[in-house]
Amino acid sequence: MKKSETELLAAQWDPDHMETDPEVLERYVRYDVDEERAVATITFDRPEKSNALPVAAFERIGDLVREAEVDDRVKVIVFKGEGDCFGTGADAAELGHYIGYRKGTDKDSRRRPSQRTRILPDRNVLNNAFQRPIEECLKATICQVHGYCYGGHFQIALAADIVIATPDSTFTHPAFRYLGPGPQDMYLWIENLGIKKMKDIMLTMRPLTADEGEQCGFITRVVERDELDQWVEDYAQAISVMPIDSLMMGKSMMNMITEARGKSIGAMTCWIGHGWATNVVFEDGDWNFLRERREKGLREALRERDEMVAPFFRLGSSRSTKPASTNGG
């Protein structure tokens, strides 16, 4: 049986610290098809971890999108999350291992991974395995977002056709907080947010609110939580009236235009930029996520980093939508 990209990487670099069991991945990322509605639903189901997923689960998401794309029963693919939020990206406990960082105190463990160990997983998993299949999918894609939409889940929303979100939804990539603004598909960010809003989010490392996202055109519609299911249902129903040939031809022409606007070049910034970003040299006085996480644990490291900035710029639940000057901080 052919191994997935993540299984190949895990076997080569750090098999003991990456989840690749298919049964586990199927529990975390569920797939259902409703033939009557012509809708495939991909559900993130790890609510106890705010739907943070193993790296391999993102590859499964891409595989499911491809499966739905060739299924004539399906016209619309809906992404949704169980529990309190849409999702918080890849499980941080795995992220270092999938590009070759190792635990331990010996010389080999302390060495930085080679560039080739960064390039292959970033190209084959971070970009090609899940984000690109969604971005290029010839079926309609809808994200049903509530709560946090961070990291890889934000990449899904950026790549999708339609985003329906609740007022409490917030969007960003935590990697900006510990790697800087480089490791992202710049094309998707600029097309979705515009250059000024993109720089605002990347450089300050703050989350984007749902209202801001709707104003800049990234979010299709902001709706109350008790109306979210119905709005997504209505959008899917409206799209499903269209003949499947017309839908897929239309999406093909949209893809032609985005290619002309620089989509493929922009995608390369994602995986090439990630290699640069994971090779940052920390100067004296710089906050070093890798060191802080190792010494204090992930939760405490991120809490301390949040408290270094005014509430408006924080990623966690202590965040305020008001600037510091009007929030007493």
NUNU-77003 format. One line per field, with one value per residue (C-alpha): residue number from 0; residue in three letters; x, y negated, z. Coordinates in pm, 1 decimal. Example, Ala and Ser with C-alpha at 12.3 -4.5 7.8 and 13.67 -1.06 7.14 Angstrom:
BEGIN
seq [0 | 1]
type [ALA | SER]
u [1230.0 | 1367.0]
v [450.0 | 106.0]
w [780.0 | 714.0]
This chain:
BEGIN
seq [0 | 1 | 2 | 3 | 4 | 5 | 6 | 7 | 8 | 9 | 10 | 11 | 12 | 13 | 14 | 15 | 16 | 17 | 18 | 19 | 20 | 21 | 22 | 23 | 24 | 25 | 26 | 27 | 28 | 29 | 30 | 31 | 32 | 33 | 34 | 35 | 36 | 37 | 38 | 39 | 40 | 41 | 42 | 43 | 44 | 45 | 46 | 47 | 48 | 49 | 50 | 51 | 52 | 53 | 54 | 55 | 56 | 57 | 58 | 59 | 60 | 61 | 62 | 63 | 64 | 65 | 66 | 67 | 68 | 69 | 70 | 71 | 72 | 73 | 74 | 75 | 76 | 77 | 78 | 79 | 80 | 81 | 82 | 83 | 84 | 85 | 86 | 87 | 88 | 89 | 90 | 91 | 92 | 93 | 94 | 95 | 96 | 97 | 98 | 99 | 100 | 101 | 102 | 103 | 104 | 105 | 106 | 107 | 108 | 109 | 110 | 111 | 112 | 113 | 114 | 115 | 116 | 117 | 118 | 119 | 120 | 121 | 122 | 123 | 124 | 125 | 126 | 127 | 128 | 129 | 130 | 131 | 132 | 133 | 134 | 135 | 136 | 137 | 138 | 139 | 140 | 141 | 142 | 143 | 144 | 145 | 146 | 147 | 148 | 149 | 150 | 151 | 152 | 153 | 154 | 155 | 156 | 157 | 158 | 159 | 160 | 161 | 162 | 163 | 164 | 165 | 166 | 167 | 168 | 169 | 170 | 171 | 172 | 173 | 174 | 175 | 176 | 177 | 178 | 179 | 180 | 181 | 182 | 183 | 184 | 185 | 186 | 187 | 188 | 189 | 190 | 191 | 192 | 193 | 194 | 195 | 196 | 197 | 198 | 199 | 200 | 201 | 202 | 203 | 204 | 205 | 206 | 207 | 208 | 209 | 210 | 211 | 212 | 213 | 214 | 215 | 216 | 217 | 218 | 219 | 220 | 221 | 222 | 223 | 224 | 225 | 226 | 227 | 228 | 229 | 230 | 231 | 232 | 233 | 234 | 235 | 236 | 237 | 238 | 239 | 240 | 241 | 242 | 243 | 244 | 245 | 246 | 247 | 248 | 249 | 250 | 251 | 252 | 253 | 254 | 255 | 256 | 257 | 258 | 259 | 260 | 261 | 262 | 263 | 264 | 265 | 266 | 267 | 268 | 269 | 270 | 271 | 272 | 273 | 274 | 275 | 276 | 277 | 278 | 279 | 280 | 281 | 282 | 283 | 284 | 285 | 286 | 287 | 288 | 289 | 290 | 291 | 292 | 293 | 294 | 295 | 296 | 297 | 298 | 299 | 300 | 301 | 302 | 303 | 304 | 305 | 306 | 307 | 308 | 309 | 310 | 311 | 312 | 313 | 314 | 315 | 316 | 317 | 318 | 319 | 320 | 321 | 322 | 323 | 324 | 325 | 326 | 327 | 328]
type [MET | LYS | LYS | SER | GLU | THR | GLU | LEU | LEU | ALA | ALA | GLN | TRP | ASP | PRO | ASP | HIS | MET | GLU | THR | ASP | PRO | GLU | VAL | LEU | GLU | ARG | TYR | VAL | ARG | TYR | ASP | VAL | ASP | GLU | GLU | ARG | ALA | VAL | ALA | THR | ILE | THR | PHE | ASP | ARG | PRO | GLU | LYS | SER | ASN | ALA | LEU | PRO | VAL | ALA | ALA | PHE | GLU | ARG | ILE | GLY | ASP | LEU | VAL | ARG | GLU | ALA | GLU | VAL | ASP | ASP | ARG | VAL | LYS | VAL | ILE | VAL | PHE | LYS | GLY | GLU | GLY | ASP | CYS | PHE | GLY | THR | GLY | ALA | ASP | ALA | ALA | GLU | LEU | GLY | HIS | TYR | ILE | GLY | TYR | ARG | LYS | GLY | THR | ASP | LYS | ASP | SER | ARG | ARG | ARG | PRO | SER | GLN | ARG | THR | ARG | ILE | LEU | PRO | ASP | ARG | ASN | VAL | LEU | ASN | ASN | ALA | PHE | GLN | ARG | PRO | ILE | GLU | GLU | CYS | LEU | LYS | ALA | THR | ILE | CYS | GLN | VAL | HIS | GLY | TYR | CYS | TYR | GLY | GLY | HIS | PHE | GLN | ILE | ALA | LEU | ALA | ALA | ASP | ILE | VAL | ILE | ALA | THR | PRO | ASP | SER | THR | PHE | THR | HIS | PRO | ALA | PHE | ARG | TYR | LEU | GLY | PRO | GLY | PRO | GLN | ASP | MET | TYR | LEU | TRP | ILE | GLU | ASN | LEU | GLY | ILE | LYS | LYS | MET | LYS | ASP | ILE | MET | LEU | THR | MET | ARG | PRO | LEU | THR | ALA | ASP | GLU | GLY | GLU | GLN | CYS | GLY | PHE | ILE | THR | ARG | VAL | VAL | GLU | ARG | ASP | GLU | LEU | ASP | GLN | TRP | VAL | GLU | ASP | TYR | ALA | GLN | ALA | ILE | SER | VAL | MET | PRO | ILE | ASP | SER | LEU | MET | MET | GLY | LYS | SER | MET | MET | ASN | MET | ILE | THR | GLU | ALA | ARG | GLY | LYS | SER | ILE | GLY | ALA | MET | THR | CYS | TRP | ILE | GLY | HIS | GLY | TRP | ALA | THR | ASN | VAL | VAL | PHE | GLU | ASP | GLY | ASP | TRP | ASN | PHE | LEU | ARG | GLU | ARG | ARG | GLU | LYS | GLY | LEU | ARG | GLU | ALA | LEU | ARG | GLU | ARG | ASP | GLU | MET | VAL | ALA | PRO | PHE | PHE | ARG | LEU | GLY | SER | SER | ARG | SER | THR | LYS | PRO | ALA | SER | THR | ASN | GLY | GLY]
u [0.0 | 133.9 | 243.6 | 123.2 | 364.1 | 338.6 | 412.7 | 723.1 | 842.5 | 764.6 | 949.5 | 1254.8 | 1273.4 | 1088.9 | 833.9 | 772.8 | 630.6 | 385.5 | 37.3 | -21.6 | -264.5 | -547.4 | -814.0 | -713.6 | -704.6 | -1050.6 | -1185.8 | -1032.2 | -1142.3 | -1483.4 | -1630.3 | -1995.8 | -2188.5 | -2551.9 | -2662.8 | -2998.5 | -2834.7 | -2530.5 | -2308.4 | -1994.1 | -1908.2 | -1556.7 | -1579.4 | -1287.2 | -1359.6 | -1101.7 | -1283.4 | -1082.7 | -779.4 | -973.1 | -962.6 | -583.7 | -498.5 | -199.0 | -2.0 | -113.1 | -477.4 | -426.6 | -306.8 | -626.2 | -828.3 | -667.8 | -738.0 | -1104.1 | -1135.8 | -1000.1 | -1242.2 | -1536.9 | -1416.6 | -1454.4 | -1778.8 | -2073.1 | -2303.9 | -2126.7 | -2150.2 | -2057.8 | -1794.8 | -1855.6 | -1582.9 | -1692.3 | -1560.7 | -1704.1 | -1700.5 | -1609.6 | -1428.9 | -1358.2 | -998.0 | -657.8 | -429.2 | -174.7 | -90.0 | 203.5 | 351.3 | 422.8 | 530.5 | 899.3 | 926.5 | 777.4 | 1061.6 | 1335.1 | 1388.6 | 1462.2 | 1445.9 | 1750.6 | 2075.1 | 2328.1 | 2494.5 | 2267.3 | 1956.1 | 2074.7 | 2162.3 | 1923.4 | 1753.3 | 1897.1 | 1719.7 | 1607.0 | 1424.9 | 1235.3 | 1165.4 | 1003.7 | 748.0 | 664.6 | 606.5 | 445.2 | 233.5 | 200.4 | 107.5 | 40.3 | -131.1 | -429.7 | -425.1 | -379.3 | -648.7 | -898.5 | -783.5 | -804.9 | -1113.5 | -1371.6 | -1657.4 | -1782.9 | -1623.3 | -1778.4 | -1621.4 | -1864.5 | -1660.5 | -1715.1 | -1461.8 | -1092.2 | -988.2 | -611.0 | -313.1 | -390.7 | -762.5 | -717.4 | -535.4 | -843.4 | -1065.0 | -832.3 | -843.9 | -1221.9 | -1481.4 | -1719.4 | -1672.4 | -1975.8 | -1869.1 | -2012.0 | -1936.4 | -1699.7 | -1478.8 | -1114.6 | -860.4 | -482.4 | -174.7 | 7.1 | 331.2 | 360.2 | 405.5 | 705.5 | 844.1 | 752.0 | 542.5 | 721.7 | 583.9 | 257.3 | 110.7 | 135.2 | -96.4 | -387.3 | -340.1 | -329.6 | -625.3 | -839.2 | -747.7 | -580.1 | -220.2 | -279.6 | -490.8 | -252.5 | 40.6 | -164.0 | -224.9 | 114.9 | 330.7 | 139.1 | 62.4 | -292.8 | -614.1 | -857.5 | -1213.3 | -1515.6 | -1643.1 | -1305.7 | -1297.9 | -1640.4 | -1545.0 | -1236.6 | -1420.9 | -1256.4 | -1568.2 | -1881.0 | -2126.7 | -2124.6 | -2426.1 | -2536.5 | -2434.2 | -2789.6 | -2829.5 | -2497.5 | -2616.1 | -2912.4 | -2709.5 | -2457.6 | -2744.3 | -2904.6 | -2580.5 | -2518.0 | -2874.3 | -2851.6 | -2528.1 | -2657.8 | -2930.6 | -2659.1 | -2574.0 | -2254.9 | -2091.9 | -2162.1 | -2025.2 | -1701.7 | -1646.4 | -1701.3 | -1455.0 | -1203.9 | -1224.6 | -1184.0 | -867.1 | -733.8 | -774.0 | -607.3 | -313.0 | -277.8 | -284.4 | 12.6 | -135.3 | 142.3 | 421.6 | 238.4 | 207.0 | 583.8 | 624.1 | 445.9 | 694.4 | 1011.5 | 927.8 | 867.2 | 1219.6 | 1359.1 | 1134.7 | 1236.8 | 1600.7 | 1566.9 | 1872.4 | 1762.3 | 1963.9 | 2008.6 | 1680.1 | 1462.8 | 1173.5 | 1262.6 | 956.1 | 1155.3 | 1348.0 | 1046.8 | 833.6 | 1108.9 | 1160.7 | 802.0 | 569.6 | 350.7 | 61.0 | 278.5 | 507.8 | 217.0 | 51.1 | 366.5 | 403.4 | 43.4 | 102.9 | 394.1 | 147.4 | -167.3 | -493.3 | -601.0 | -306.6 | -338.4 | -427.8 | -594.3 | -924.9 | -795.0 | -796.6 | -1005.7 | -1128.4 | -1056.4 | -713.7 | -507.5 | -578.2 | -950.1 | -908.9 | -693.4 | -392.9]
v [0.0 | -339.3 | -548.0 | -904.6 | -1197.6 | -1236.8 | -869.2 | -892.2 | -1201.8 | -1058.9 | -736.7 | -929.6 | -1202.0 | -1126.2 | -840.5 | -838.7 | -1191.1 | -1200.4 | -1047.5 | -860.6 | -584.5 | -594.8 | -502.6 | -793.4 | -1035.8 | -921.5 | -1000.4 | -1346.5 | -1428.7 | -1281.2 | -1260.7 | -1232.6 | -1264.9 | -1370.7 | -1267.0 | -1440.1 | -1775.3 | -1707.5 | -1806.4 | -1644.7 | -1750.5 | -1739.7 | -1773.2 | -1843.0 | -1639.5 | -1685.3 | -1936.9 | -1856.8 | -2004.3 | -2291.0 | -2077.1 | -2101.7 | -1818.6 | -1594.9 | -1703.4 | -1387.2 | -1485.4 | -1782.4 | -1546.2 | -1347.0 | -1666.1 | -1713.5 | -1351.8 | -1393.0 | -1707.5 | -1517.4 | -1233.5 | -1472.6 | -1647.1 | -1331.4 | -1222.3 | -1317.2 | -1304.0 | -1610.2 | -1973.0 | -2144.1 | -2065.4 | -2205.8 | -2232.8 | -2259.3 | -2201.3 | -2031.1 | -2193.6 | -2551.3 | -2642.4 | -2569.5 | -2473.9 | -2589.9 | -2440.4 | -2163.3 | -2009.0 | -2213.6 | -1903.1 | -1765.8 | -2072.6 | -2061.6 | -1690.8 | -1699.7 | -1916.4 | -1721.3 | -1880.0 | -1615.3 | -1591.0 | -1523.2 | -1682.4 | -1512.6 | -1693.9 | -1544.9 | -1648.2 | -2008.4 | -2042.9 | -2240.1 | -2033.9 | -2059.6 | -2269.7 | -1958.3 | -1834.4 | -2165.1 | -2197.5 | -1857.1 | -1857.0 | -2222.8 | -2174.3 | -1829.9 | -1866.4 | -2230.3 | -2346.1 | -2072.0 | -1817.5 | -2020.3 | -2390.7 | -2358.0 | -2088.7 | -2321.2 | -2627.5 | -2446.8 | -2235.1 | -2239.3 | -2190.3 | -2476.7 | -2494.9 | -2654.3 | -2707.4 | -2713.0 | -2900.8 | -2972.0 | -3064.0 | -3026.9 | -2976.9 | -2961.0 | -2812.7 | -2539.2 | -2595.6 | -2958.1 | -2835.6 | -2626.4 | -2934.7 | -3141.8 | -2874.8 | -2818.2 | -2985.8 | -3100.7 | -3167.7 | -3198.7 | -3300.1 | -3389.8 | -3725.7 | -3562.1 | -3414.3 | -3520.6 | -3443.1 | -3437.1 | -3215.1 | -3162.6 | -3103.0 | -3480.0 | -3497.9 | -3267.7 | -3265.8 | -3605.3 | -3701.8 | -3490.7 | -3133.3 | -3187.3 | -3186.3 | -3559.3 | -3537.8 | -3400.7 | -3659.4 | -3953.5 | -3829.1 | -3766.6 | -4060.4 | -4321.9 | -4434.1 | -4679.7 | -4446.7 | -4159.8 | -4364.6 | -4472.8 | -4109.6 | -3967.3 | -4240.3 | -4284.4 | -3911.0 | -3987.6 | -3803.5 | -3935.8 | -3977.3 | -3849.9 | -4203.7 | -4309.5 | -4000.0 | -4080.2 | -4441.9 | -4347.6 | -4076.7 | -3768.5 | -3658.8 | -3618.0 | -3675.6 | -3712.1 | -3548.6 | -3468.1 | -3129.8 | -2995.0 | -3083.5 | -2943.1 | -2596.2 | -2734.1 | -2993.3 | -2728.3 | -2498.7 | -2775.5 | -2863.1 | -2497.4 | -2455.0 | -2763.9 | -2636.2 | -2279.5 | -2400.6 | -2462.3 | -2181.6 | -2008.6 | -2069.9 | -2442.2 | -2454.7 | -2278.6 | -2474.5 | -2797.9 | -2701.8 | -2603.1 | -2948.7 | -3109.0 | -2903.0 | -3027.6 | -3386.3 | -3326.4 | -3163.5 | -3477.6 | -3684.1 | -3495.6 | -3206.0 | -2954.5 | -3198.1 | -3298.1 | -2934.8 | -2895.2 | -3170.2 | -2936.4 | -2652.6 | -2845.6 | -3112.0 | -2848.5 | -2715.4 | -3063.5 | -3129.0 | -2807.9 | -2913.4 | -3238.5 | -3356.5 | -3486.3 | -3777.9 | -3856.3 | -3984.5 | -3826.7 | -3613.0 | -3260.8 | -3038.7 | -2717.6 | -2781.1 | -2902.9 | -2609.4 | -2364.6 | -2516.2 | -2612.9 | -2410.4 | -2529.1 | -2675.8 | -2881.4 | -3001.5 | -3129.5 | -3286.0 | -3480.9 | -3590.0 | -3714.2 | -3924.6 | -4103.9 | -4303.7 | -4509.4 | -4308.1 | -4409.0 | -4213.9 | -3893.4 | -3556.4 | -3404.8 | -3448.7 | -3745.8 | -3946.4 | -4260.4 | -4410.9 | -4757.1 | -4921.4 | -4955.8 | -5328.9 | -5258.1 | -4930.9 | -5031.4 | -4831.6]
w [0.0 | -94.5 | 203.2 | 249.4 | 235.6 | 612.7 | 676.2 | 458.2 | 642.7 | 985.9 | 908.2 | 792.6 | 1055.8 | 1381.8 | 1373.5 | 1750.6 | 1762.5 | 1470.6 | 1454.5 | 1128.1 | 1230.8 | 970.2 | 1226.2 | 1449.6 | 1156.6 | 1045.1 | 1392.7 | 1389.3 | 1032.5 | 950.9 | 601.8 | 505.1 | 177.7 | 162.5 | -186.8 | -160.2 | -84.5 | -309.0 | -15.3 | 123.7 | 478.7 | 622.1 | 1000.5 | 1233.7 | 1545.7 | 1817.7 | 2038.4 | 2350.9 | 2167.0 | 2002.2 | 1684.7 | 1659.6 | 1421.3 | 1359.4 | 1053.9 | 873.3 | 922.7 | 691.9 | 422.8 | 480.5 | 428.8 | 88.2 | -4.5 | 92.6 | -117.9 | -417.5 | -345.6 | -335.0 | -649.2 | -859.8 | -693.5 | -916.8 | -614.6 | -473.0 | -582.1 | -254.5 | 11.0 | 359.7 | 624.7 | 988.0 | 1339.4 | 1647.0 | 1988.2 | 2066.1 | 1745.2 | 1379.7 | 1448.5 | 1568.8 | 1305.7 | 1333.8 | 1669.5 | 1796.2 | 1958.8 | 1610.6 | 1418.9 | 1498.8 | 1431.7 | 1085.2 | 957.1 | 1132.9 | 1474.9 | 1734.4 | 2111.9 | 2322.4 | 2436.8 | 2209.1 | 1920.9 | 1653.8 | 1845.9 | 1875.7 | 1507.3 | 1293.8 | 1024.1 | 675.8 | 416.3 | 230.0 | 539.9 | 547.3 | 175.4 | 120.0 | 404.5 | 350.8 | -20.2 | -8.1 | 308.4 | 413.2 | 64.2 | -188.4 | 37.4 | 159.6 | 76.0 | -297.7 | -346.3 | -177.8 | -368.3 | -704.2 | -630.7 | -911.7 | -666.2 | -448.2 | -102.1 | 208.4 | 549.8 | 843.7 | 1103.4 | 1471.6 | 1738.4 | 1660.1 | 1299.0 | 1334.7 | 1156.4 | 904.5 | 953.9 | 852.3 | 541.5 | 460.2 | 494.9 | 276.9 | 5.6 | 19.4 | -203.7 | 70.2 | 442.2 | 670.4 | 1022.0 | 1360.4 | 1527.2 | 1778.1 | 1504.6 | 1491.4 | 1219.9 | 1212.2 | 1197.9 | 1530.7 | 1337.3 | 1297.9 | 1674.0 | 1684.6 | 1330.2 | 1189.0 | 883.7 | 622.8 | 616.2 | 429.7 | 80.2 | 17.4 | -282.8 | -80.1 | 190.3 | -51.4 | -257.3 | 51.2 | 273.7 | 54.5 | 101.9 | 387.9 | 600.7 | 527.1 | 659.9 | 962.2 | 1062.8 | 971.2 | 1122.4 | 1448.8 | 1471.0 | 1587.5 | 1495.8 | 1238.4 | 1367.4 | 1178.6 | 1114.0 | 973.0 | 755.8 | 613.3 | 548.8 | 348.6 | 151.7 | 299.7 | 489.7 | 280.0 | 563.6 | 942.9 | 1108.5 | 1462.5 | 1603.4 | 1610.3 | 1241.6 | 1119.4 | 1021.1 | 827.9 | 638.4 | 530.4 | 434.1 | 227.3 | 47.2 | -33.4 | -159.9 | -380.5 | -536.0 | -580.6 | -817.1 | -1075.4 | -1322.7 | -1218.3 | -1557.8 | -1533.5 | -1180.2 | -1267.2 | -1588.8 | -1400.3 | -1128.8 | -1398.7 | -1554.1 | -1212.5 | -1165.6 | -1499.5 | -1383.2 | -1047.7 | -1225.2 | -1436.3 | -1116.4 | -970.5 | -771.3 | -839.2 | -756.7 | -441.3 | -337.0 | -354.1 | -94.3 | 146.2 | 144.1 | 56.1 | 313.4 | 579.0 | 527.8 | 585.8 | 883.9 | 1061.1 | 1023.4 | 1217.5 | 1411.9 | 1752.4 | 1886.9 | 2255.8 | 2392.9 | 2121.2 | 2239.1 | 2128.5 | 2095.9 | 2054.8 | 2376.5 | 2576.3 | 2467.3 | 2559.7 | 2905.0 | 3000.2 | 2781.1 | 2495.7 | 2695.7 | 2930.0 | 2649.5 | 2443.4 | 2748.4 | 2828.4 | 2466.7 | 2460.9 | 2770.9 | 2602.7 | 2390.2 | 2447.8 | 2469.8 | 2117.5 | 1970.3 | 2174.2 | 2025.4 | 2329.9 | 2506.5 | 2710.1 | 2389.5 | 2350.6 | 2025.0 | 2168.6 | 2138.1 | 2453.8 | 2490.0 | 2545.6 | 2730.4 | 3024.1 | 2903.8]
